[in-house]
Amino acid sequence: MGVEGKLNAICFGGGGLVGTSKALGHLIGLDQLLREPENRAELKRSFFDYMAEAGVQLRELEGRLDEVFDRMPADVRSGRADHVSRYFQVATGISGGSLLASGLVSGLPLVELVREGLAFPVFSYFRPDVKEYLRGLKHLPLVPLRMLRIIAHDLRRGPEAAAPRSRRGLSHLRRLSRVSFELLTAFQDILPRALFTGEGISEYVDELSARHGLANSFQDVRERGKHLFIIAERFNAARTLSAPHEPDTTIYFGMPPYDQFPVSHAIRASCSIPGITTPYPFVDHARGGRTYDLADGAIGKTIGRRQIIEQMKIDCVVTVNPIVPYNGPLNNILDHTEQLYRKLIYSRLKAVEAYLDADVRERTIHLESRPDDFFYNMFRLDKMKDGLFEGYYQTLKYAAENYVTMNDRLKKGGLCLIPRTEIFRLVTKSSTVRERAYILKSQRLERSSFRKRLGGVLASAIGGEEQPAKSPAEAAP
């Protein structure tokens, strides 16, 4: 018995550039571990095995990526050796996870997804939204008028109520502070809604479609025997507790009537982080032609599994969540902002899991990192390769520690894991241990005291990065 006649799903949560890279690492791990029962003993090398064979370390991966690809046989580079694209017929994606989901159901080779991730054209995402800046500047003549109105209002209001002589200075300070903050509001209309345009994202997906055959319509996906769902959020709409009859604000592209929409535009909408990327304007004909601002799907959903399971008879579902709150020191305002985002997203996930039906829970395999293992800002381009390996390692580790439970749930989808001894071998492999030690060392250095971080920077600048110690197997002639 195998996957024939079964319907398996994989759901990718959002997580920015680093989180998307980490989710891809989970996918690489699953491809190495999952098999049909009759092929349980079949072993496959992963991208990281070819990397170790080429003598390429993680820290230098971007510059030596071609050397890794030169080691791969043709069936690996073409994707014919990939398993996960055959095992999962349904894929759901949120934010950056939508790109992985579309690549998976389109049959893009995993190694090409890795190449695209590590060589991601930054300008596709961080392209200044000039139109948005100009839109704000049109309101510039209103600024001095609003400032005059605020000052005139303050003069009419006069000083604050009489206070004891000893507190009059404090009274003047409060008045000055109030007027200053009110003056700041005069500039709000000239501010852009976001810093970057998302048009480069849809253009990049169109380019992937031309180069690798990425499906750019949901009908094309269905013709391939697969199902793709991309989740976005109607940012300028609300469904309150006092009005539960109002329609949901989450939109599932790929479900009728939202299945006649280009995949590239759906991905662009789902990747629009408020304040970072300008929302996608969407005319919703299903709701009377009203125009909505579509934004990051993670605002409304963390995984987006429930509606998929309700709509389709899913036998086994794998959920990948790259967003886990950090359990450790937070050093600056960016760390605090990142942690706030992670906690808000993760608290919703925990609330959903608490009320999950037992039947759904028994069909779900949930992959994520431990809260004290990996924490970087979602836009750290230099940490995308670290996220890639971290996702891979955590998948191996989770399978080794939860072998029986994972196998029982995979069996419902006609799948199983490779032998447990082989998983332990992969986890304890010298190259795996070495790269894991490198990631943990980098993590500890960034989270350490100022003195240690300064010493690490100086040591790296003077003598280069310290090379990790070789394992006995590598040191042997």
C-alpha positions as a printed Julia matrix, in Angstrom:
477×3 Matrix{Float64}:
   0.0    0.0     0.0
   1.39   3.43   -0.95
   0.23   6.97   -1.66
  -1.98   5.86   -4.56
  -5.56   6.65   -3.61
  -4.43   8.87   -0.73
  -4.67  12.64   -0.47
  -1.85  14.21    1.55
  -1.32  17.9     2.23
   1.52  20.12    3.36
   0.95  23.6     4.79
   3.7   26.23    4.94
   3.42  29.12    7.38
   5.01  32.5     6.75
   8.27  33.76    8.19
   9.96  36.32    5.96
  13.13  35.52    4.03
  14.83  33.53    6.8
  11.63  31.71    7.76
  10.94  30.73    4.15
  14.48  29.4     3.83
  13.97  27.44    7.05
  10.7   25.97    5.76
  12.57  24.87    2.63
  15.07  23.12    4.89
  12.2   21.19    6.48
  11.09  20.16    2.99
  14.59  18.88    2.15
  14.55  16.83    5.34
  11.13  15.35    4.54
  12.28  14.39    1.07
  15.16  12.43    2.56
  13.05  10.72    5.25
   9.66   9.89    3.7
   9.02   6.77    1.64
   6.27   4.46    0.55
   6.31   1.25    2.65
   7.59  -0.95   -0.18
  10.55   1.43   -0.65
  11.26   1.99    3.06
  14.89   0.9     2.76
  15.61   3.22   -0.17
  18.08   5.9     0.94
  18.7    9.21   -0.76
  21.34  11.86   -0.38
  20.15  15.36    0.44
  21.44  18.7    -0.78
  23.64  18.91    2.33
  25.22  15.54    1.58
  26.32  16.82   -1.82
  27.55  19.97   -0.1
  29.73  17.92    2.26
  30.96  15.76   -0.63
  32.07  18.9    -2.47
  33.95  20.09    0.64
  31.79  23.23    0.85
  31.02  24.6     4.31
  27.77  26.33    5.13
  29.4   29.72    5.68
  30.73  29.76    2.1
  27.74  28.15    0.38
  26.55  31.13   -1.67
  29.94  31.63   -3.31
  30.49  27.92   -4.06
  26.98  26.82   -4.95
  27.98  25.72   -8.46
  30.53  23.29   -6.98
  27.72  21.61   -5.05
  25.54  21.33   -8.15
  28.42  19.79  -10.11
  28.33  16.85   -7.69
  24.66  16.11   -8.3
  23.5   13.51  -10.82
  21.13  14.57  -13.56
  18.02  13.04  -11.95
  18.58  15.13   -8.81
  19.08  18.38  -10.71
  15.99  17.7   -12.84
  13.82  16.77   -9.83
  13.09  13.22  -11.04
  14.59  11.86   -7.82
  12.38  14.06   -5.58
   9.8   12.26   -3.46
   7.8   15.02   -1.76
   6.36  16.36   -5.01
   4.75  12.93   -5.54
   3.72  12.34   -1.94
   1.83  15.62   -1.39
  -1.02  16.4    -3.76
  -2.24  19.45   -1.83
  -0.1   22.42   -0.77
  -1.06  25.55    1.14
   1.19  28.59    1.55
   1.19  31.8     3.55
   3.53  34.7     2.79
   6.91  33.29    1.69
   5.54  29.78    2.18
   3.24  30.37   -0.8
   6.27  30.34   -3.1
   7.37  26.96   -1.7
   3.84  25.56   -2.02
   3.54  26.65   -5.65
   7.0   25.28   -6.44
   6.15  21.92   -4.85
   2.89  21.33   -6.74
   4.53  22.58   -9.96
   7.22  19.92   -9.67
  10.16  22.33   -9.4
  13.3   20.39   -8.41
  14.12  20.86   -4.72
  17.7   21.76   -5.5
  16.5   24.52   -7.84
  14.32  25.87   -5.03
  17.47  25.95   -2.91
  19.38  27.78   -5.63
  16.59  30.3    -6.07
  16.36  30.82   -2.32
  20.07  31.43   -1.79
  20.4   33.56   -4.94
  17.14  35.42   -4.36
  17.22  38.8    -6.16
  16.88  41.18   -3.23
  15.6   44.03   -5.38
  12.53  41.94   -6.23
  11.34  42.44   -2.67
  13.11  45.6    -1.52
  12.11  47.79   -4.45
  11.15  51.31   -3.3
   7.53  52.16   -4.0
   8.07  55.47   -5.8
   4.38  55.79   -6.69
   3.49  55.52   -3.02
   6.04  58.19   -2.1
   4.65  60.55   -4.76
   1.1   59.9    -3.55
   2.14  61.11   -0.1
   3.93  64.17   -1.45
   0.7   65.36   -3.08
  -0.56  66.13    0.42
   2.51  68.2     1.29
   0.74  71.61    0.86
  -1.7   70.61    3.61
   1.06  70.21    6.21
   1.69  73.93    7.01
  -2.07  74.59    7.1
  -2.6   71.8     9.61
   0.32  73.0    11.71
  -1.17  76.51   11.82
  -4.52  75.08   12.86
  -2.93  73.1    15.71
  -0.98  76.15   16.95
  -4.07  78.38   16.72
  -6.1   75.85   18.67
  -3.45  75.72   21.39
  -3.35  79.51   21.65
  -7.14  79.64   22.01
  -7.0   76.97   24.65
  -4.31  78.89   26.53
  -2.06  77.61   29.32
  -3.12  74.72   31.5
  -5.05  75.25   34.71
  -3.27  77.22   37.39
  -0.76  75.16   39.31
   1.35  75.81   42.38
   4.43  77.95   41.67
   6.69  74.93   42.25
   4.93  73.02   39.44
   4.5   75.74   36.8
   7.62  74.56   34.96
   6.16  71.08   34.74
   2.89  72.55   33.44
   4.73  74.33   30.6
   6.6   71.13   29.76
   3.36  69.15   29.51
   1.88  71.78   27.19
   4.98  71.76   24.98
   4.94  67.96   24.81
   1.25  67.88   23.89
   1.63  70.46   21.11
   4.73  68.7    19.75
   2.91  65.38   19.4
  -0.09  67.08   17.84
   2.21  68.76   15.3
   3.56  65.36   14.3
   0.07  64.31   13.21
   0.16  67.06   10.58
   2.67  64.94    8.63
   0.75  61.65    8.68
  -0.88  62.05    5.25
   2.46  62.46    3.47
   3.78  59.19    4.87
   3.68  56.18    2.5
   1.61  53.15    3.4
   4.74  51.02    3.04
   8.38  51.32    2.03
   8.54  48.84   -0.84
   6.35  47.82   -3.74
   5.43  44.17   -4.18
   5.42  44.28   -7.96
   8.9   42.78   -8.06
   7.59  39.65   -6.31
   5.0   38.91   -9.0
   7.58  39.66  -11.71
  10.0   37.22  -10.07
   7.34  34.49   -9.97
   6.52  35.14  -13.65
  10.23  34.7   -14.37
  10.28  31.39  -12.46
   7.32  30.27  -14.52
   9.21  31.0   -17.72
  12.47  29.38  -16.56
  11.29  26.35  -14.6
   7.66  25.83  -15.59
   6.19  27.09  -12.33
   2.41  26.89  -12.65
   1.0   30.41  -12.89
  -2.68  29.52  -12.85
  -4.67  27.4   -10.43
  -6.29  25.63  -13.37
  -2.83  24.55  -14.56
  -2.14  23.14  -11.08
  -5.37  21.12  -11.14
  -4.55  19.8   -14.61
  -1.35  18.4   -13.08
  -3.47  16.52  -10.55
  -2.54  18.83   -7.66
  -4.24  21.47   -5.53
  -2.69  24.79   -4.5
  -4.09  27.29   -2.01
  -2.52  30.66   -1.2
  -3.81  32.63    1.76
  -4.01  36.43    1.96
  -5.8   38.83    4.3
  -8.27  41.61    3.51
  -6.38  44.22    5.52
  -9.02  46.96    5.32
 -11.87  44.7     6.49
 -12.84  43.33    9.89
 -15.0   40.61   11.37
 -15.8   41.46   14.98
 -17.18  39.35   17.8
 -20.23  41.62   17.96
 -20.98  40.94   14.27
 -20.15  37.26   13.67
 -22.41  37.23   10.6
 -19.91  39.4     8.72
 -17.9   37.48    6.06
 -14.43  36.21    6.89
 -11.53  38.55    6.12
  -9.22  35.74    4.99
  -9.13  34.88    1.3
  -8.06  31.47   -0.05
  -6.79  31.8    -3.6
  -7.33  28.5    -5.38
 -10.8   27.98   -3.9
 -13.86  29.08   -5.9
 -14.6   31.85   -6.68
 -10.96  32.86   -6.21
  -9.39  30.27   -8.48
  -9.34  32.39  -11.67
  -6.43  34.5   -10.5
  -2.73  34.41  -11.49
  -0.6   32.53   -8.97
   2.08  35.23   -9.19
  -0.4   37.89   -8.04
  -1.69  35.66   -5.24
   1.87  35.17   -3.98
   2.51  38.91   -4.21
  -0.64  39.6    -2.14
   0.24  37.0     0.49
   3.79  38.38    0.87
   2.71  41.99    1.49
   3.8   42.66    5.07
   2.02  45.84    6.31
   4.39  48.76    6.64
   7.05  46.94    4.62
   5.29  46.09    1.35
   2.39  48.04   -0.17
  -0.88  46.05   -0.01
  -2.23  44.51   -3.2
  -5.4   46.25   -4.5
  -7.99  43.58   -5.22
 -11.46  44.07   -6.7
 -13.59  41.4    -5.07
 -16.37  40.67   -7.54
 -17.73  37.98   -5.23
 -18.48  40.72   -2.7
 -20.12  43.29   -4.92
 -16.99  44.64   -6.59
 -15.58  46.19   -3.42
 -11.85  46.94   -3.5
  -9.78  45.41   -0.7
  -6.16  45.91    0.3
  -4.71  42.4     0.46
  -1.82  41.83    2.85
   0.27  39.1     4.47
  -1.81  35.95    5.01
  -0.13  35.43    8.41
  -2.27  38.29    9.78
  -5.35  36.07    9.64
  -3.93  32.53    9.65
  -0.8   30.89   11.01
  -1.03  27.61    9.07
  -4.41  27.67    7.31
  -5.07  23.96    7.67
  -8.63  23.83    9.0
 -10.52  25.03    5.93
  -8.47  22.77    3.65
  -9.35  19.72    5.73
 -13.02  20.74    5.8
 -13.09  21.15    2.01
 -11.13  18.0     1.12
 -10.72  14.53    2.58
  -7.08  14.8     3.66
  -5.48  11.59    4.91
  -2.28  13.1     6.34
  -1.17  16.73    6.69
   2.28  18.1     7.48
   2.36  21.65    8.88
   5.56  23.7     8.81
   5.75  26.72   11.1
   8.98  28.77   10.91
   7.71  31.34   13.47
   8.59  30.32   17.04
   9.15  32.83   19.9
  12.7   32.97   21.19
  13.67  31.86   24.68
  16.72  34.0    25.42
  18.16  37.53   25.6
  16.74  40.27   23.35
  19.35  42.93   22.63
  17.69  45.76   20.69
  14.46  47.22   19.36
  14.57  44.98   16.28
  14.8   41.92   18.51
  11.83  43.14   20.54
   9.78  43.87   17.42
  10.62  40.44   16.02
   9.72  38.74   19.29
   6.41  40.64   19.46
   5.51  39.47   15.96
   6.47  35.87   16.79
   4.52  35.81   20.05
   1.37  37.22   18.47
   1.48  34.71   15.63
   2.37  31.77   17.86
  -0.22  32.53   20.54
  -2.93  32.23   17.88
  -1.47  28.9    16.75
  -1.56  27.59   20.32
  -5.19  28.7    20.69
  -6.13  26.87   17.49
  -4.26  23.72   18.51
  -6.03  23.68   21.88
  -9.42  23.28   20.15
  -8.3   21.02   17.33
 -10.43  17.95   16.72
  -8.8   14.74   17.88
  -9.21  13.23   14.41
  -7.38  16.14   12.78
  -4.64  16.03   15.4
  -4.06  12.33   14.71
  -3.52  13.12   11.03
  -1.19  16.08   11.59
   2.61  16.2    11.79
   3.81  19.6    12.99
   7.38  20.75   12.34
   9.07  23.73   13.99
  12.23  24.71   15.9
  12.78  24.72   19.63
  12.36  28.21   21.17
  16.01  28.51   22.22
  17.67  27.14   19.09
  17.31  29.72   16.32
  16.43  33.42   16.38
  17.22  35.92   13.66
  15.32  38.82   12.14
  13.15  37.64    9.26
  14.96  39.91    6.8
  18.52  38.79    7.62
  19.68  37.83    4.14
  23.02  36.63    5.5
  21.21  34.04    7.65
  19.11  32.41    4.94
  21.6   29.57    4.52
  21.62  29.07    8.3
  17.83  28.87    8.27
  17.98  26.34    5.43
  20.22  24.0     7.42
  18.34  24.6    10.69
  15.05  23.48    9.11
  16.74  20.37    7.7
  18.39  19.48   11.01
  15.24  20.01   13.07
  13.3   17.7    10.73
  15.86  14.92   11.19
  15.89  15.47   14.94
  12.1   15.5    15.25
  11.79  12.28   13.23
  14.43  10.55   15.38
  12.76  11.6    18.64
   9.14  10.98   17.52
   9.66   8.03   15.21
   6.7    5.89   16.32
   4.16   8.75   16.45
   5.29  10.16   13.13
   5.14   6.75   11.47
   1.61   6.11   12.75
   0.38   9.38   11.29
   2.21   8.95    8.01
   0.63   5.5     7.65
  -2.76   7.17    7.23
  -1.38   8.78    4.08
   0.27   5.63    2.75
   3.76   6.74    3.81
   6.41   5.8     6.33
   9.87   6.84    7.51
  13.17   5.29    6.51
  14.67   3.02    9.23
  15.32   4.79   12.52
  18.97   3.71   12.54
  19.47   5.58    9.27
  17.9    8.73   10.72
  20.25   8.54   13.71
  23.14   8.15   11.28
  22.08  11.3     9.43
  21.72  13.31   12.66
  25.14  12.23   14.0
  26.96  12.48   10.68
  30.21  14.43   11.03
  29.25  17.12    8.48
  25.84  17.56   10.12
  27.37  17.93   13.57
  29.97  20.39   12.26
  27.45  22.69   10.56
  25.11  22.5    13.53
  27.98  23.55   15.82
  28.73  26.49   13.5
  25.11  27.69   13.68
  24.95  27.37   17.46
  28.26  29.19   17.84
  27.05  32.06   15.64
  23.78  32.2    17.55
  25.52  32.33   20.95
  27.9   35.04   19.75
  25.05  37.29   18.55
  23.15  36.78   21.8
  26.19  37.24   24.06
  27.42  40.32   25.91
  28.78  43.39   24.11
  32.35  42.51   25.07
  32.16  39.04   23.57
  30.48  40.29   20.42
  33.11  43.0    19.99
  35.86  40.44   20.49
  34.29  38.13   17.92
  34.01  40.92   15.34
  37.63  42.0    15.88
  38.91  38.43   15.7
  37.01  37.87   12.46
  38.29  41.13   10.97
  41.92  40.49   11.91
  42.33  36.78   11.38
  39.24  35.69    9.49
  36.55  33.4    10.79
  37.71  30.66   13.04
  37.56  27.36   11.24
  35.59  24.65   13.02
  37.55  21.71   14.33
  37.44  18.67   12.12
  35.91  15.47   13.35
  38.18  12.43   13.73
  36.7   10.95   10.56
  37.54  14.08    8.57
  41.01  14.39   10.11
  41.97  10.85    9.13
  44.14  10.67    5.99
